[in-house]
Every structure is written in C-alpha cells, then in structure tokens.
Amino acid sequence: MMNRQLRLRLQIITSLIILVIIRNLYFFMVKVGGFIFLLEGLVQLTLFIFISIWTVKIIWRIIKIPEWRKPNNYLTILIIPVVIAISGFESLSADENTLQSDVKIRACYEGTMNASRFYLRENGEFEDFNIGFFAHINYVSGTWKQEGDTIQLTFKSGQHNVLKDRIIIKDDFIYSVDQGTIKQTLYYVGQCKGLN
C-alpha cells in the first residue's frame, strides 16, 4: 500500500504536470473550437485549488509531524514555485506558431466581447482564432494566395462571418471584397494591441 506522503507528493506533481501540459496545448486546443476554453479554465482552476490544498496539507504535516520532514517532501514544496516560474517564460511555452510555418502577415480584430487573430503563413495556409462571448471559439483555416493587391482565401474548416473569399490590405487594414464591393472588416495589420 502506498504511504500517505508518497501519495500526496504524487498528487501534487501529477497535477503540476497536467497544468503545464494544458497551458502548452492552449493554441492547439483552439482548433477544437466551441467552449473548450471554458472547460480548460475550469480544469486549471480545479487543479490549482487542489494543488493549493495539498501544498498546505504537506506543509502543515511537515511542521506538526517529524516523520514528514524528509527531503522528498521539501523538494515537492520547492518544485511548485519553480514550475510556476518556468511556465511564465514565453520562450519555454508553446504558442500559435509552434510546429507551424512562420507568419507572413498577421492581423487582429478587437471587438467589445471578442477578439480575433488572423495569420497568413509563409507556407500558404491561414488561420483565424476568434474568441468570443463566454470563451466560445470559432476557428477558421484554409489556404491563401496573393494575386496583385488581392488575397484569395480558400476555406478548409469553419465559416467566417467577416472575411470573404477575397480580401485586400490597404493602409494597414483588411478589407473584404464581396461581389465587387469593398467592405471594411475592422481587422488591422500587426500584433493585437489590447484595445478591448
């Protein structure tokens, strides 16, 4: 039978590993769409609460029970802030460009209750991550090809309410071309500025 100290250490370490994995799968889970962010957030919150409770429990037992004053228990407590600190470094985390072609053109839309990141990649693929009300995700992808000042989009997955099959970029804004009419999309070229 597993002793209580080992079980508690394993619960903490396993939960930390799961938290790091979930954090690094963020941009890959976006492609699932729907309410995956809401579910992800609830899982992270639950794990964080359990880790906090288990950490207080192990510290309390180290203080009260001499048999718990072992190097493995101290190491477990030290691992927690180290893992949290390391996961905060962007260079050590996966993002929307991990394992993908470089971004040639990026654009952003920031509405009142949603934000969208639009990427035209070097390899001719595009992605749009639209995160809206209650963390609902609309993921759209496909291929793109530039013909003069017009960019032709071919949608593979998802539907887009704003971007049409043809777009143009003018004055650092993206415009949609629909039946010969140019319509503003409110996407601006560049990194998101945090305007909403």
Summary of the structure (lengths in Angstrom):
residues: 196
radius of gyration: 22.8
end to end distance: 53.8
largest distance: 78.9
contacts: 536
relative contact order: 0.12
helix: 42%
strand: 32%
